[in-house]
Amino acid sequence: MTRPAGLRRFVSDMPAGPGAGSQAEGPGVGTEGGGAGAGPAQQERCEFCAAMIAAEHGHVADLEKSSLSCACRPCYLLFTQGSGGRYRSVPDRYLADPARPMSAAEWDVLEIPVALAFFLRSSAAGEVVGFYPSPAGATQCRLDLSAWDRLAAGHPLLAAMAPDVEAALICRTDGGVEHFVVPVDACYELAGRMRLHWRGFDGGAQARESIAGFLEQVRSRARPLEGS
C-alpha cells in the first residue's frame, strides 16, 4: 500500500504544537474549538462550494484519499450515509453500551501498549485498523484481528460503527474499561490535543487534563446502543 490507511492521513499534517501554525495543511478539521495552534481564528469555508461556515460544522470523508473536508450543511447532506460514491458524511452520533461493560482482561487480549486507542473499519485497508494518539499524531498499532473478532463477538457496540466515518474508542482507566462509538473527526480532535499539549516523557498535566476533558464530552454525548 503506497499511502497511509485509515486515520493516519487524517492527522499526519497537523502542526506539532504552538507556533507551528493555526491551520493544518490540507483538510481543515479543527481541534479544540477550531485551531491547533496560537493566533486568531479565521473564518472557514466549505471545501466543496466555498460557502462561509461556522466554527461548528460537519465533515465529509474522502474514501479515496482517506482525508476529511469541512462542509456546509447542504454539502454535508449530499453525502450522508447511503449516498455511496467517493464521499461520505461523518455522522454526529456517540454511542455507549452500559449493559455490556468491557473487562480489563478483555482489553488486555488486544495487547495494545497504551490505555487509550481507537479502531476504524477501513475500506482502503479492507479490515479493522487500530491507532493510539501520541505526541506524533495518530500512531498505527499492530492489531490481532482474530482477537478483535473475539472481542467484537461479545460487544455488539464494536460492530455498530459505520466503516470509514466512525470509530470505536476504548479507554482503560482506574475505574475500568470504557468503550464508545464516536465520529471519526472526534478521533482527529483527540490526536490534535495530544500533539498540542504533550510535554515531556509522560505528557504532563495539561495533556492529561485535555484528554480527561475530551472523555467527559464523549460520556456526556453518548447514548445507549439500541437493544442493549
C-alpha positions, 0 to 999 in steps of 0.5 A, spaced: 500 500 500 503 506 497 499 511 502 497 511 509 490 507 511 485 509 515 486 515 520 493 516 519 492 521 513 487 524 517 492 527 522 499 526 519 499 534 517 497 537 523 502 542 526 506 539 532 504 544 537 504 552 538 507 556 533 507 551 528 501 554 525 493 555 526 491 551 520 493 544 518 495 543 511 490 540 507 483 538 510 481 543 515 478 539 521 479 543 527 481 541 534 479 544 540 474 549 538 477 550 531 485 551 531 491 547 533 495 552 534 496 560 537 493 566 533 486 568 531 481 564 528 479 565 521 473 564 518 472 557 514 469 555 508 466 549 505 471 545 501 466 543 496 462 550 494 466 555 498 460 557 502 462 561 509 461 556 515 461 556 522 466 554 527 461 548 528 460 544 522 460 537 519 465 533 515 465 529 509 470 523 508 474 522 502 474 514 501 479 515 496 484 519 499 482 517 506 482 525 508 476 529 511 473 536 508 469 541 512 462 542 509 456 546 509 450 543 511 447 542 504 454 539 502 454 535 508 447 532 506 449 530 499 453 525 502 450 522 508 450 515 509 447 511 503 449 516 498 455 511 496 460 514 491 467 517 493 464 521 499 461 520 505 458 524 511 461 523 518 455 522 522 454 526 529 452 520 533 456 517 540 454 511 542 455 507 549 453 500 551 452 500 559 449 493 559 455 490 556 461 493 560 468 491 557 473 487 562 480 489 563 482 482 561 478 483 555 482 489 553 488 486 555 487 480 549 488 486 544 495 487 547 495 494 545 501 498 549 497 504 551 490 505 555 487 509 550 486 507 542 481 507 537 479 502 531 476 504 524 473 499 519 477 501 513 475 500 506 482 502 503 485 497 508 479 492 507 479 490 515 479 493 522 485 498 523 487 500 530 491 507 532 493 510 539 494 518 539 501 520 541 505 526 541 506 524 533 499 524 531 495 518 530 500 512 531 498 505 527 498 499 532 499 492 530 492 489 531 490 481 532 484 481 528 482 474 530 482 477 537 478 483 535 473 478 532 473 475 539 472 481 542 467 484 537 463 477 538 461 479 545 460 487 544 455 488 539 457 496 540 464 494 536 460 492 530 455 498 530 460 503 527 459 505 520 466 503 516 470 509 514 466 515 518 466 512 525 470 509 530 470 505 536 474 508 542 476 504 548 479 507 554 482 503 560 482 507 566 482 506 574 475 505 574 475 500 568 474 499 561 470 504 557 468 503 550 464 508 545 462 509 538 464 516 536 465 520 529 471 519 526 473 527 526 472 526 534 478 521 533 482 527 529 480 532 535 483 527 540 490 526 536 490 534 535 490 535 543 495 530 544 500 533 539 498 540 542 499 539 549 504 533 550 510 535 554 515 531 556 516 523 557 509 522 560 505 528 557 504 532 563 498 535 566 495 539 561 495 533 556 492 529 561 487 534 563 485 535 555 484 528 554 480 527 561 476 533 558 475 530 551 472 523 555 467 527 559 464 530 552 464 523 549 460 520 556 456 526 556 454 525 548 453 518 548 447 514 548 445 507 549 446 502 543 439 500 541 437 493 544 442 493 549 
